[in-house]
Amino acid sequence: MAEKKTKRYLELQMEELKATYGVEEKATAPKKSKDHKDKNAKIAKLYEDAAEYKEDLKCFEEELEIVKVNNLRDIATALSQKFPNEERDYAQELRTIVEMGWVHFVEVDNTHPQEQLKLIEETEFGDIVEMLKILYPDYSGDFEVDIRTLLIKRWETLIAIKKEHIAEELAAIKVLGLKPNYVEKIYKQYHGIE
């Protein structure tokens, strides 16, 4: 009984101190706000990979559009102008894609001679079509179409991979019992994205 009285007396003293100093209102408000912010941070973290994949996807789609609408000779320059902050050597990347495609033509399909592959390896990307046309005037196909097809196929593959990654991330969010749209909304709010 004495213990109950002591406990009640201490509670009354604490309430009186809180009322005097206005501690009660200030103590509860930040705690809820901090808990809410921590919860939003955890939810936002769930969407980070999906957001990064979506950003990559948007970039790849823009790059594909450039590959489709520009002359082959101008693609590397157009990509560099569209993405000036990227530290990529687009001409080298494009040539590498063409080289890998030609390796397939030469070694797997057996539709092109080894000499063409050697020429591609030694030629700047912007000059490949012209050199192939000069050295192989009897070619029944169209070198420009072959090269553009290789480039488009490469970007379409990258886009498909990113879409698959996004779908996997959103499925993982659903498994946790959350709606992806809600998690995306929290992510954008947390990071101040509109």
Buried (B, 14 or more C-beta within 10 A) or exposed (E): EEEEEEEEEEEEEEEEEBEEEEEEEEEEEEEEEEEEEEEBEEBBEBBEBBBBBBEBBEBBEBBBEBBEEBEBBEBBBBBBEBBEEEEEEBBEBBBBBBBEBBBBBBEEEEEBEEEBBEBBEEBEBBEBBBBBEEEBEEEEEEBBEBBBEBBEEBBEEBBEBBBEBBEEBBEBBEEEEBEBEEBBBBBBEBEEEE
